[in-house]
Amino acid sequence: MRRLLVTGGAGFIGSHYVRGVLSGALPDSADLQVTVLDLLTYAGRRENLPAAHPRLRFVHGDVCDQELLDRIVPGHDAVVHFAAESHVDRSLTGPGAFVHTNVVGTQRLLDAAVRHGTERFLYVSTDEVYGSIRTGRWTEDSPLLPNSPYAASKAAGDLLARAYHRTYGLDVRITRCSNNYGTHQHPEKLIPRFVTRILAGQPVPLYGDGRNVREWLHVEDHCRALQLVLTRGRAGEVYNVGGGEALSNRDMTARLLNLLDARWDVVRHVEDRKGHDLRYAIDDTKIREELGYAPRWSLDRGLPQVVAWYREHARMWPAGVL
């Protein structure tokens, strides 16, 4: 494998992955040539990638553009598919965009991969496709029961990827990760939203009573897991990727307030999100035992790093951006 096509590679997780490949920080990434395809919507920034690199090619375009895909997919040994609309709140008011990008875009990319003989296809999914779980943990064999338009659109892409493996013999590998955090994340998501608003002297909105529980995964751990699945995983398999540390949204808020020397009086309890899943929890035994994955970042180490990064890059996010 010598050439990768990375869709959505200027976004939060995608850009971390690309930088990791280009730096050689990820397993089996030395000398890989990378093409990034990104539409540069509000959440994607060209500045997230090196301005110039001998092994990087950037293409500004839409993953739903079949003619464009037919021009750029040939010659690539593998596709890593990040490109997606990803914010639950936005999916509640504009689900059509999520179906278009996350379902139609995935189908067209899969078609192009089959048509042009791509060797491997890594579909980056989410634990949200499983829905909410009261107790226990989801395994890769758990049913998909998504509850938001975002999660449903990702589940549809997930199942399309599986179908292209079974029907056309495409070497597809699927990952389902828990909530990511790290630098370069757009402040529509909980951690950067709270951090940037507190730094700007603005109140932060906490949904409902804050009891919703999420498992947190540092983006660098996620990218390492993705590379392990791409290079050492098995065709047609699904791998859960967890961070191992779960917190309620209220507990996460408390941690961020402490790191920012802020008081609870900046927190505003707001009406809960429609269909808000109460708890996510995944069993990632499979990737740990098969591929030797284990997270290296703890929240105790990772959260201060993230807060410090947003302090240093405050100009990227004007006050009141959200």
N, C-alpha and C positions, 0 to 999 in steps of 0.2 A: 504494500500500500504506500503510494507516494503522494497522491493528490487528493485533498479533501475539499468538498464544497460545503460551506457552513452557512445555512440560511439564518437570518436574524442575528448575524454575528456582530452587529454594532450595538445590540441591546445589553442588558445587565449580565445575564448568565453567558450569553453567546460571546461577548467581548472578553470576559474572563477566560473562557475556554480557548479562544483564539490566541490571546496573549500567552496563555500557558503552553500552547503548542509551539508558538514561535520562539519562546524562550527556552524550550526544552524541559520545562518544569513538569510536564505531564509524561506518564509512562509511554515509551515507544513513540515519541513524537519528534525525534531528531530528524532534521532534513525534510520534514513534510512540507509540501507546498499547499497553501491555503487560498481558496477563493471565497470571499465573503459576499453573499447576496443579501442586501438589506434595503428596505424601502425608506428608511430613516423617517419613520413616523415620530410622534412626540416622544416615545420611549427609547428610540435608537439615536445614538450620537456618533458621528464619524470620529469625534475626538476621543471616543472610547478605545480606538484602535491606533496603532502606530501610524504616524503621518506617512511614513515610507518604510518599507521593509522588503528585502530582496525575495522573500518567500511569500509575500502577501499580495493578492490582487483584490481590489474592491470593485464590486458591481452594484450600482444604484438601481434597484428594480424590485418588482413585485413578484412574490412567489406564486401568485395566481396567473402570471403572464406566461402562457404556454409557449409562445414563440420565443420568448427570452430564455425559458428553461431549455428549449431544444438547442439553443445556441451555446449555453454555458455548461450544461450537465455533461455532454460528451467529454471524455478524457479524464474524468474524475473517478477515482477508485472507490470513494465512499462519500455519502451524504450524511451530515449531522444536522438534523432539522430542529432548530430552535424557533423559527419564525412563527409568531402567534400573537394574537390579542390575548392579554393575560390578566386583566384586572376585573375581578368579580363585579365591583360596583358599576363599572362601565358596561358590563354585559347585561345588567338589569335594565338599563335605559336604551341600549343600542345593540340587541342581540344579533342583528343581521350582519354586522361587521365581523362578529366572532364566527358565525357560520361560514362566511365568505373566506376569511383567512385561514381559520383553523381546520375547516372541513374541505372546502373546495381547493384551497392552496395545497393541503396535504395530498389530496387525490391527484392533483396535476403533477406534483413533484414525484409521487410514486409512479405515475404513468411514465414520466420522463426517465426515471431510473430504470424501469423495465425496458423501455424502448431503446435506451442507449447502453444497456449492459452494465450498469453500475454494480460493483461487487457487493457493497454493503450499504445498509440504510439504517441509521440510528434515529429513532423517533423519541424525542424528549417529552415525556408526558408528566403527569402530576398525580399526587395522592388524592387530589380532589375528585378524581373520577370514581373513587370508591364510595363517596358520600360521607355520612357521619356514622361514627361507631361509638356506642355507649361504653362498652368494656372490651378488653382484649385488643388485638391488633390485626390489621389486614395482612394476608399473605398475597402472593402473586395470583393465587387461584380464587381469591375472593371475587364475588360478582361486582360488576360496575353499576353503581346506583347514584349517578351524579344528580345534584340538586340545584345547580345554578346554570344559566345558559353558557357561561364560560366552561364549567366542568363538563357539561354535556357536549360542547363542541370539541373539547380535548378528548373525551371518551370516543366520540365518533371518529376522530383522526386515529386514535389508538387502535380501534377495531378495523379501520381501513388498512392500517399498516399490517395488522395480523392477517387480514384477508389476502393482501398482495403476497405475503409469504406463502400462504397455503395454496393460493390459486395459481400464481405465476412463478413461484419458486424464488422470489427475491429474498436475499439474505437480509431479513429485518430483525433488529434488536430493539426492544422497548424498555425505557426506564420510567419509573414513577417515583418522583422525589417528594420529600416533605418541604415545608416552607423554607425558601432560601433567604439568606441575608448576607450583606457584604457591601463593599464600596461600589460606586457607580450605579446604584439602583435608583430608579426614578422615584421621587417622593410622593407617589400615589399609594405606595405600600406602607404598612404599619410602621416599621422601624424608621426608615428615612423620613416619613411624614412627620412623626412625632419629634424626631431630632431637629429637623429643619424648622419646624414651627416654633419649638421652644427656643431655639437659637435666635429666631426672629422676634421673640417676645409675644408670640401668639398662642392662644389656647389650643389644646389638642382634643379631638373628638374620640371618645371611647364608646364603642357600640354597646348598647344595653347595659347589662351588669358586669360585663367584662369576663364572664366565666368561660368563654369559648377557648378551647385548648388547641394549641398547635405545637408540632414538633419542629425544631429549628435546625437547619443545616447550613453550615458556612459554604458559600459559593465555591471556594477553592476545593473543599472536600467533594462537592458535587461534581465539579469538572474532572477531578481525578477519577471518580467513579465512572463517569461517562467514558473516559478514555480506556479504562479497564474493560468496560462492556464492549466498546468498539473493537478493541484489538484482541481481547482474550475471551469474550463472551461467546455464547452459542446462538446460532441462527434460529429465529423463531421464538426466542425466549424473552420473558419479561423479568426485569430485575427491579425490586424496590430499593430505593436509596434513602436512608434515614440519617438523621444527625444524632439521635439518641437522647436528646434533651427536650422535654415538653414543658411548656408553661401556659398558664391561662393568659389571656390578653391583659388582664389586670396585673398579674405578676410581671409580665414583660414591661408594662407601663411603669411599675415601681422601679424596676432595674434602670430604665432609661432616665427617670426622674433623678435617681440617685447619681448616675454618671454625669448628669447635666446640672447638678446642684439646684434642682427645681423642686417646687412644692406641689402637693396635690391640688392646690387651688387653681392650677392652670388646666386641670382636666375637666372636660365637659362631657357628661354622659348624654349621648344622643340616641334617638330612636334606633332600634336594632335593624340591621340589614335584613331585607326580605329573604326568607329561606335560609337564614344563617346557620351553617353546620356547627354543631356544638363541639365535636371532638374529632380530630384526626390522629391516627396512630398506625404506623406501619411496622411490619416484621421484615427486617432486611437480612435475615439469616442467610438467605441464598447467596447474595453477592459477597457477603463476608466469607462464607465457607468455600464457594467456588472460585472467587477471584481475589481473595485476600484483602478486600476493602475494609477499612476501619476509619472513622473520622479522626482527624488530627486536631481540629479546632474545638475547643470548648466555648460555651457562651461567656464564661468568666474571662477568657482571653480575647474572644472575637468581638464582643460588644464594645469594649473600650476602643479597639482598633477602628471600628466603624464610626463611632461617635467622633473620634479624633479626625478621621478623614473628612467627615461632613463639616466639622469646624474649619478645617483648612481649605475647603472648597465651597464655602458659603456663597461665593459669587455665582456659582453655577445655577443656584436655585433662588431666584429673586423672592423676597418676602411676599407671602400671599400667593405663591405659585399654585397652591391648592386650597 
